[in-house]
Amino acid sequence: MSIVSVSIVSSEAGHCFATWDRLAVAIWRLGASRRSVGEMVAVVRSLMAKHQERVCFLGIVEPTSPPPDEGARAELARFSQEVVPGLAVAIIVGEGGGFRMSLVRAVGITLTTLLPYRVPFKFLSSVKDAIPLIVPHLSAEASGADDLELALAEIRSKL
């Protein structure tokens, strides 16, 4: 059992931002705005400042979330350029099947192809696939994949 607790930083009807160990989690249920993406960036930066080791980011885009609006896309591009290169891993999960994942991946690739370097984003279709990529970057106190799954379930329960 993990001794690391979940910290819910912000929870609104459309999104939830949380941290657990060296992981920042953003869950998008409704559309993202410039303000909400800016808030997410602040959460990730704060977690980075707290740890000497590189931290991880997991963004979960639920099937009910539409593509980000123009302001949100601009903030996400800035996040991709300024923050993501300093992370151990950045994963975006597009839930809702193959077509949905293709849409999420297309938005992500559009945001990152204009950057002058390769952004280390991974685009996946399930949280289960993301877990093995995150676990190697967690502290010993986090206790591995089972506790990560429990932490993610707790975060989702707050949304």
N, C-alpha and C positions, 0 to 999 in steps of 0.2 A: 504494500500500500504506500502510495506516494505521501510524502510529508509536505509537498508543494501545494499551495492552495491557488484556486482560480481567483483572479482579480477582474471583476467586471468594471471596465472604465466608463463605458457608455452603453446604454441599452434603450433604444426607442423602437417604435413599431416597425420601422424599416431596416434597422441595422443594429448590430451589437459589436462592440469592440472590447476585447479582453486580452489579458496576458496570463500565461502559465509558464513558470520556469523561464526558459529563454525563447519562448514562442509568443508572438503577437498574432491574434486571431481577429479577423474581420468577417462577419457574416452579413451578407446583403440579402434582404428579403424583398425590399422595394427598391426603387431607383436611387442611385447615388447623386448627390449634389456636390458642388464645389466645397461647401461648408463641411459636409460629412466626410468627404475624402480628406480635406485638410485636418479634420479631427483624427482620422485614422493615421495619417502621417505623423501627427504629434504623438500618438500612442507608440508607434514603432520607434520613433526617435528617442522617446523617453526610455523605452526598454533597452535600446542600444547604449544609452548613456549609463545605465545601471549595471551593465555587465562588461567585463573585459573581453570575454569570448564573443564571437559573432553570434547574433541571434537569428531566429527564423521567422518567416512570415507565412501565414496560411490565410488566404482569402477564399471564402466559400460564397459562391453566387448561387442562391437558391433559384428554382425554376420560375418563381414569381417575380424575379427582379428583371426589369427591362434593361436594355443597354444604357450606359451612363450618358447623361446629357453633355453638352459641349463644355460647360464649366468643369464638370467632374472629369471629363477626358483630359483637360488641360492639367488639372491637379495630378491625375494618375500618371501622365507623361512626366511631370516634374518628379514625382515619387520614383518612377522607373529610372530616371537619370541620376537623381541626387541620393537616394536612400538604398535602393535595391542592390547596387554594386557592393555595399558594405555589409550585406547580410550573408549568412552561411547558406541559406536557401530561401527562395521565394516561390511559393506555390499558389496557383489559382485553380480552384476546383469549380467547374461548371456543372452543377447538378441538373438532372432532367433529361438525360439521354444524349444520343449522338448528335442530333441537330443542335441541341442547346449547347453542347460542349463546343461544337464548331463555331457557333456564334460568339461564345466567350473567347475562344482562341483567336478568332478573327479580330475582335476588338483589341485584345492584348498584343497581337502581332502588329497591328496598325500603330498602336501607341509606341512600340519599341523599335520598329524598323527604321525610324528616322534618327535614332541615336547613333553616335559615332563609335560605339563599342557594343559588344554583345552583352545584353542584359540577361543575368542568370535566372530567368523565370522558367518555371515548369508549369505546363497546362495539363491538368488531369481531369478525369470524369468522375472520380470518387475520392472521398476522404480516406477510405481504406488504402487506396494506392499511395496517398500522400504520407501516411504514417511511417513507413519504413525509411522515407527520405528525411524525415524530421528527427526521429529517435536518436541517430548518432550524434546530433548536435545538442542534446539535452544534458543536463547535469545528472550526476549519480542519484541525487535526491528525487529526481522525477520518476525513477523506477520503470521506465520503458513504455512499450506500446500499449499495454493494458491500461496503465494509468493515463496515458495520453488520450485514449478513447474515452475514459471516464471524465476527464477534464473537458473534452469537446462536448460530451453529452450534457454536462453541467452548464456549459456556456450556452448551448442551444436551448436549454430549458428556461433561460432568462430572457429569451427573445419573444 
